[in-house]
Amino acid sequence: MARPCCAERTDGRQLRSPFSRVIATGYYDGSTEGFTDCDTCRTVYEFKMLDWDEGQDIRVFKVEEKAGALFDELVEVISTEQDRPRWPIWVPRSPFPVAAEKRIHDLRSKVAGARFLIATEDPTKRILVWRSLGPDEVVEDRGDWLKALGVGSE
């Protein structure tokens, strides 16, 4: 079954993920930050973990669309002969090649369009909560995001 497109996603719970590939540039018992793309339209997003549950299983991520990004180009610039991508979640070895560090830095400075929060155990599988963010909505890195999103309170 085809994955839903990120552009068609509305706020909700227990949703099928539009993402099938993740580059985890940060990892601690699971992805903490990195990049992903929509399996349908190939829009590229950066994600950053804001919160997790006591077991570090359910994580809340801030996800932002990246302007002018091509996921396959990012894969190409990060991968080396010794470190080829492994999907669905690839954790490339660091330090990254210099060109990759520069491209990652450039992408992190470019926000375009969609911004949302997701709560999930794995961004490529079931999304427990998906909440869109307004264009001017500020998201602090600290806070009880699980509670704010109603995760674990069902």
C-alpha positions as CSV (number, residue, x, y, z in Angstrom):
1,M,0.0,0.0,0.0
2,A,1.3,3.4,-0.9
3,R,2.3,5.8,1.8
4,P,0.3,9.0,2.3
5,C,1.8,12.3,1.0
6,C,3.0,14.7,3.7
7,A,1.1,17.5,1.9
8,E,-2.2,15.7,2.5
9,R,-1.5,15.0,6.2
10,T,-3.9,16.7,8.7
11,D,-3.6,16.8,12.4
12,G,-4.4,13.5,13.9
13,R,-3.5,10.3,15.9
14,Q,-2.4,6.9,14.9
15,L,-1.5,7.8,11.3
16,R,0.6,6.0,8.7
17,S,3.9,7.7,8.3
18,P,4.7,9.4,4.9
19,F,8.4,8.8,5.5
20,S,10.3,5.6,4.6
21,R,14.0,6.8,4.7
22,V,15.8,8.6,7.6
23,I,19.3,9.9,7.8
24,A,20.0,10.1,11.5
25,T,22.7,12.7,12.1
26,G,22.2,12.3,15.8
27,Y,21.4,9.0,17.6
28,Y,21.0,7.9,21.2
29,D,19.1,4.6,21.5
30,G,17.2,5.9,18.4
31,S,17.2,8.9,16.1
32,T,17.5,12.2,17.8
33,E,18.0,14.5,14.8
34,G,18.5,14.2,11.0
35,F,16.7,14.3,7.7
36,T,13.8,12.5,6.0
37,D,11.8,12.8,2.9
38,C,8.2,12.2,1.9
39,D,7.9,8.9,0.1
40,T,5.4,10.4,-2.3
41,C,6.4,13.9,-3.2
42,R,10.0,13.8,-2.0
43,T,9.8,17.0,0.1
44,V,12.8,17.0,2.4
45,Y,12.5,17.6,6.2
46,E,14.9,18.1,9.0
47,F,13.8,16.7,12.4
48,K,15.0,17.3,15.9
49,M,14.0,15.5,19.1
50,L,12.3,17.7,21.7
51,D,11.2,15.1,24.3
52,W,10.9,11.4,25.0
53,D,9.1,9.1,27.4
54,E,10.8,7.5,30.4
55,G,11.7,4.4,28.4
56,Q,13.1,6.6,25.6
57,D,10.8,4.8,23.2
58,I,8.3,7.4,22.3
59,R,9.9,10.6,21.0
60,V,8.5,14.0,20.1
61,F,10.2,15.6,17.1
62,K,10.0,19.1,15.6
63,V,9.9,18.6,11.8
64,E,10.6,21.4,9.3
65,E,10.5,21.5,5.5
66,K,13.9,22.4,3.9
67,A,14.0,24.6,0.9
68,G,16.0,23.5,-2.1
69,A,16.9,20.1,-0.6
70,L,17.2,16.9,-2.5
71,F,17.4,13.8,-0.3
72,D,19.4,11.7,-2.7
73,E,21.9,14.5,-3.0
74,L,22.3,14.5,0.8
75,V,22.7,10.8,0.8
76,E,25.4,11.1,-1.9
77,V,27.4,13.8,-0.1
78,I,27.3,12.0,3.3
79,S,28.0,8.4,2.1
80,T,31.5,7.0,1.7
81,E,32.7,3.7,0.3
82,Q,32.9,2.4,3.8
83,D,29.5,3.8,4.9
84,R,26.8,3.2,2.4
85,P,23.1,3.9,3.3
86,R,21.1,1.2,5.0
87,W,17.3,1.9,5.1
88,P,14.9,2.6,6.7
89,I,17.1,4.4,9.2
90,W,20.7,5.1,8.3
91,V,23.0,6.3,11.0
92,P,26.1,7.5,9.0
93,R,29.5,7.4,10.8
94,S,30.9,10.7,11.8
95,P,32.8,12.8,11.3
96,F,31.1,13.4,8.0
97,P,33.1,14.5,4.9
98,V,33.7,18.2,4.7
99,A,31.2,18.7,1.8
100,A,28.6,16.9,3.9
101,E,29.1,19.1,6.9
102,K,28.8,22.2,4.7
103,R,25.6,20.9,3.0
104,I,24.0,20.0,6.4
105,H,24.9,23.4,7.8
106,D,23.3,25.1,4.7
107,L,20.1,23.0,4.9
108,R,19.7,23.7,8.6
109,S,19.5,27.4,7.9
110,K,16.7,27.1,5.3
111,V,13.2,26.6,6.6
112,A,10.4,26.6,3.9
113,G,6.8,25.9,4.3
114,A,5.5,23.0,6.5
115,R,6.4,22.7,10.1
116,F,4.9,20.2,12.5
117,L,5.4,18.1,15.6
118,I,5.2,14.3,15.6
119,A,5.2,11.8,18.4
120,T,6.4,8.3,17.3
121,E,8.6,5.4,18.2
122,D,9.9,5.3,14.7
123,P,9.4,8.1,12.1
124,T,9.1,5.5,9.3
125,K,6.3,3.7,11.0
126,R,3.1,4.7,12.9
127,I,2.8,8.4,13.9
128,L,1.1,8.5,17.3
129,V,0.4,12.2,17.0
130,W,0.8,14.7,14.1
131,R,0.3,18.4,14.9
132,S,0.8,21.2,12.4
133,L,2.6,24.3,13.6
134,G,1.5,27.8,12.6
135,P,4.0,30.0,10.6
136,D,4.8,32.1,13.6
137,E,4.4,29.5,16.3
138,V,7.6,29.2,18.5
139,V,8.6,25.8,19.6
140,E,10.9,25.6,22.6
141,D,13.4,22.8,22.8
142,R,12.5,22.2,26.5
143,G,9.1,21.3,27.8
144,D,6.8,18.4,28.5
145,W,5.8,17.8,24.8
146,L,4.4,14.3,25.5
147,K,1.9,15.9,27.9
148,A,1.2,18.8,25.6
149,L,0.4,16.4,22.7
150,G,-1.6,14.1,24.9
151,V,0.7,11.1,24.4
152,G,0.3,8.5,27.1
153,S,-2.9,10.1,28.5
154,E,-5.4,8.2,26.4
